Amino acid sequence: MSDIQASTDSMPGQVNEADVIYDWNVHGAFSPKRARKPIIVDETLRDGVQCPSVTDPPIEAKVEIVRLLATLGVDVVDIGLPGAGPRAVADVTRLATLIRDEKLPIAANCAARTIEADIRPIIDISQKVGIPIEVMAFLGASPIRLYAEGWDVDLLETRTRSSIRLAKQNGLPCTFVTEDTTRSNPETLRRLFLAAIEEGADGLCLCDTVGHSTESGVRNLYTFARGVLEDVGRAQPDASGRPAVRLDWHGHNDRGYGLSNAVAAVDVGFDRVHGCVLGVGERVGNTSLDLLLVNLKLLGWFDGDLSRLAELVDLTSLHTQVPIPVSYPVFGKDAFRTGTGVHAAAVIKAITKGADWLADRVYSGVPASWFGRRQEIEIGHMAGDSNIIYWLKARKLEPTPALVAAIREKAKSHARLLTEAEVYAVVRGG
């Protein structure tokens, strides 16, 4: 018997979680330092739908996605790139109108290349609907991109200044976005950052456009960009405690670092961090917004109610036609299912102690109930009688010894979990 089992056997139904879980994530020499809640920016309906395998959702689905994002406490939503054409203009206009009419507690932004043809539609929609729409003006900055395009840094500075100036002259908030920041020269970045700041940019967005960065890259870039702001006196906090010019992190997942980089970005001090539901996006996708929210909640850096997060994930999967892998953390079919006798027995014992939180944590690093999910005990070839008894009781069926034995025999004859229909067939004597 383990020490924890020995100690909890004598505990009443309600105990402190800290008494039975020692968290090495926060105890020791290395622990998260972040104190301020980050601003969360959703990119699902713009960057996310650029994935070649994604279906651009119908406007009715986009409306529900934006409503859910607002309900969950996401701060900003990218409602599209109206420079892409009439359909994009119509969708952006509809979503901006939704935010205005329903007074949703979420701000809107739109992506734009650093050209007037992309920025002008954002201005027009903002003026038509009557709400501010942040312009996210993006421009490739890495030497490999300059070489491929035949650009020079003089051209980049000219485009930076003209695009930021156009947005600000029309009263819109504007963030300057350097694509491929994680492979860009510091001299080029400094020149472009300073140009954007001089023209009135409200923020700088550092992009890991091709998923090149590791966590050290995130931290090094933050230190560099923060230094640029300090050099021109724009890093000092305003009345809200945030710097005069924000710093955003926008990551992709090509090397599998998307989520860990985003958490590192929050920890090191980035003001805003971006992501897409289910991590959809070009190539292998962006930072998974849903998993980022899960981890921020578990770290104590996000205090919103995420009980409808599973609903958002399912809705996005349905309308983008991106299937959720069975092993996808938290929201995959198998995230909280077990057919193993030892695991199931521990969950069942926790339930009998009358502590739901204990059942939700004893064999899970994530409390399913926080995120709209629940623990599930199934019956398969590795199941014990406790699985079978629990399964039957959960469906208000009497677990007689004969019935339990019959289901056990059926389960041991298969190399997989039994379906609900197969178990019911045994119950009916089939």
N, C-alpha and C positions, 0 to 999 in steps of 0.2 A: 504494500500500500504506500503511495507517495505521501510526502509531507502535506501537500495541499489537500489530498483526499482525506487524510487523517484529521486535518484541522477543520475542513468544511463539513465533515460528517456530523460534528457536534454543534454546528452553527444553526441559528434560526434561519427562517426563510429569507430575511433581508440582511445582507451584509454589505460592507463597503467593497466596491470593486478593487480599490487599492490594496485591500487585505489579501486578495487572492490572485492578483496579477502584478508582477514586477515588470515595469516597462523600461527596457533597455534603450528605447528610443529617446527617453528624456533623462535617464539617470546615467551619469558617467561623464567622461571628458568631452564627449561630442554630443551636443543636443541642440535642437532648434532654438533660434534666438528671436525670431520674429515676434513683434508685439502688436503691430498695427494690422487691422484687417485689410487685405488687398482688394483692389477693385477688379471684378471679374468681367471679362469681355468675351461674349460668345460670337463665334465666327461661322457657325454651322450653315447659315443661309447664304453665305457668300463664298468664303474659302472652302467650306465643306463640300458644297455642291460642284466644285471644280474637279472633284475626283472623277476619273473617266467611267467608273462603274456605278456612280451615284445617279439616281433619278432626281431631277429638280422637283421638289414637292409642289403640289398645287397650292394656290394661294390660301385655300381654306385650311390646309394643314399648316402652312407657315403662320397663319393667325393663331392657331392653337399652340404652336411651338413658342411663339413670342409670349403669349399669355402665361404659359407654364414657366418660362424662363423668369418672367417678372415675379410670379408667385414664389419661386424658389429663392429669390433674392439675388439673381444675377444682375449686375449693375448696368451693363451696356450690351446692346445687340447690334451686330452688323446686319443691316436689313437689305444689303445688296450692292451691286455695282451698276447704277443706272446708265452709265456710259456704254453698257453692253448692248443696249437696244430697247425697243418699245416694250417688250414683255417685262424686262427688268425695271423700266420706269414705272410701269403699271403696278408691279408688285411692291416696289419701294414706296410708292405713293399710298397704296392701301395700308401697308404696315405702319407708316408714319401717321396716317389718319387714325388707325387703331390705337396707337399709343396716346394720341391727343384726345380722342373721344372717350376712351375708357380710363384716362388719367393713370395709365400704368406706371408703376414706379421703376421704370427702366429707360435709359437714354438710348438714342439711336445714333449710329454712325454709318457711313458708306465709304467703300473703297473707291479710289480714283488714281489713275496714272497722273503724273505731274504734267498734264496737258489740259487746256481749257475745255476741250470737248468732253472730258470726263467730269470736270468739276462743275461746269455750268449746269448740268441737269440736277445736281445735288442742290445747288443754290435755288433753282427754279422750284423744286419740290418743297424745299424748306419754306420758301416764301408763300407758296400756294397753300400748304397745310398749316403753317403758322407755328411750327416748333423748330428749335435748333437741331440741325443734323451735323454731327461732327464729320469733317472731311479727313479721311485717312489717305494722304497723298503719298504713294509709294514710288520708289525709284531704285533701280539696281545700282549698287555701289562697289561691288567687288572687282578687282582687276581682271579676273577671268571673264566677267560679264562685259566689262568695258572693251576688252580685246575682241570678244565675239561680236559685239554690236558696232564696233568702230567708233565708240564714244571717247570723249576726253573729260577731264574733271571740270574744265571751264563750262562745258555744256551742262554737266550735272548741276553745277552751282546756279547757272542761269535758270534751269527748269525748277530747281528747288525754290529759288526766290520768287519766280513768277507764280507758281502754284500756291504757295503759302500766302502771298500778297493778295491773290484773287479771292481766296476763301475769307481772309480776314477783312478785306475791304467790304465784303458783303455780309459781315457780321456773324460768320460761322466759326465755331471752334475748329481747330485744325491740328492734327498730329502729323509730323513728318516721319515717314516710314522708310528706312533703308533696307532694301532687300539684300539678302546674303551678307548681313552685317558680320556674321561669324567668320567670314573669309575676306573681310575688307581691310585695307590698310588704315592704320590709325590716322595718318596724315589726311587721307581723303575724308574719313569720317569726321574728323575735327573741323575741316573746312565746311563740309555740308551742314553739320550740326550748328555751327556758328551762324551760317547763312540763314538757316531756318529760324533760329532764335531771334536774329536781328529783324526778321520779317514778321515776328509775332507768334510763332508756333507755340501752341499750348503744351505740346508733348513731343517726345522723340520715341519712336518705336524701333527696337532692335530686333531684327528678324533672323532666325535660324532657318532660312528659306529652304535649304536642302538637307536639313537634319544633320548638319556636320558637327555640332557642338557637343561637348561633354559638360559635366557640371563645372569643371574648372574654367571652361570657356565662358559660361554664364557669369561666374563671379569676376573673371578678368574684365569682361565687357562692361559690367556694371561699374566696377571701379574706374575704368577709363571714362565712361560717359558721365558719371558723377563728377569726376575731376574736371571735365569740360564745363559742366554747369557751375561748379565752384569757381572756376577761373573767371567767369563773367558775372558772378554774383546771382545766379539764377537757381541755386540749390537750396536757398533758405526757405523754410516753410512759411505758408500763408496762415491766415486765421484758422483754417481747418486742420493745420498741422501737416499739410502736404506741400511739397516743394513748388516753387513758382513754375517750373517746367517739369512735367511728369516724365517718368521713364517707364516704357512698356516692354514686356517680353512676349514675343510671338514665336512659338517653336513648332517644329515638325519632327516626325518620328522615324526618319530613315535608318538610324542606327539603334532605334529602340530606346532612346534617351528622352523622348518627348515629355513623359510625365515627371520623371526625376528632375529634368532640367527646369520644368515649371515650378516644382516645389522648391528647388534651389533658388530660383528667381525670386519667389516670395520671401524666402528666408533671408536672402542677402539684402533685399530692400527695394526691389522693383515696385513701383506704385500700382501698375496694372499688369495682369497676366491674361493671355488669350487662350482659347481652346475651342474645340468643336465636339458636339455630342457624338459619342462612339468613336471619336478620333478620326472622323471622315475628313478627306481632303486629298490633295494631289499626291500621286504615288502611294506611299503607305500611310499618308494622312498626317493630321495635326495632333497636338496634345489632346488627349481625351478630356473634354470639359467635365464629364460626369465623374470620372475617376479623380480628377483634380479636386472637385468639390468634396468627394468622399474623403480624400486625404486631408484637405484643409479642415474639414469638420473633425476628423479624428485627432488632428494636431491642435485643435482648439483655436484655429485661425479663422474659422467661419462659424457664425452662431445662428444661421438661418435654419428653418425647418425644411429638411430634405426628404420628407416622407413621400413626396410625389415625384422624386427624381426617377424612379423606375418607370413611372408613367411617361415621362419625357423621353427616356431612352427607347421605350417600346414604340412610342409615336414616331420618333425620328427613324427608327429602323423600318417601320412599316412604310412610311412615305418616301424615304430615300431608296427603299428596296435594298438595304444593306443588312444581311442577316447577322444576328448576334451570335458569335461563337459560343458553344455550350460551356466552354471554360473561361469565358470573359469574366474578369473579376466583378463581383457584386451583382451584375445584371445578367450574366449568362445563366442558362438553364440549370447548370450543375453547381452554381456558386454556393448554394446552401443545402444541397441534397447529399445524403449519405445512404449507402446501402451496406455499409460495413458494421458488423455487430458491435465491435468495441466502441466506435464513434457514437453509434446510435444509443448504446447503453449509457454513455456519459451524458448525452443530451437528455435522455429520459430521466436519469437520476436528478439532474438539475431541475427539471420540470416538477418532479415530485417534492422538491424542497420548497416549492411555492415561489420561486424567484425567476420570473421570465427573463430578466437580464442575464442571469447565470446560464440559462439554457441557450441564450443567444450568443454567449461568448466562450463557453467551455471548450468547444471544438471549432471556434471561428475567430479569426483576428478582426472581423468586422461585424458589428451588431446589425443583423439583417433588418430589424424593425426600424432603424433610423432612416433607411433608404427605400422603404416601401416593399421590402421582401420579408420572407419568413423561413425558418428552418424547416426542412422537409426530410422525413425518414421514409426510406423505400425498402423494398424487399428484393433481395437478389441472392446469388449463390454464396456470397460472403456474409449474409445476414444471420443474426442470431434470433432466438425466439423473442427477444425483447423488441426487435424491429416489428415482428409479426403482430405481437400483442398490442404495441402502440398503434400500428396501422389500423388494426381492427377497432380498437377503442375510439380512435379519432373519427371513425365513421359510424360510431354507435353500434358496433357489431360485437357479439359476445365471443371472447377468445377462448372457447372450450379447448381442452387438451387435444381432442381429436381433430378439430379444425386447424389448430396451430400446427399439428404434425403433418396434416395433409398439405398445407401451404408450404411448410419447410421442405417436404419431399419434392414438391413442384419446383421450388426455387433452386434446390440443389441440382436439378436436372438441366438447368439452363446456364449459359455462360454470360448472362447479362441480367439486368434488373427485370423483374416481371412488370408488365404493364398493369394498369388498374383493371382493365378488362380481364386479364388472365387471373388476377387474384379473385375477382368477383366470380369468375367461372368456377373456381374451387369452392368458394363460399356457397354457391348454388348447387354444388355437387357435380359440376360438369367435368 
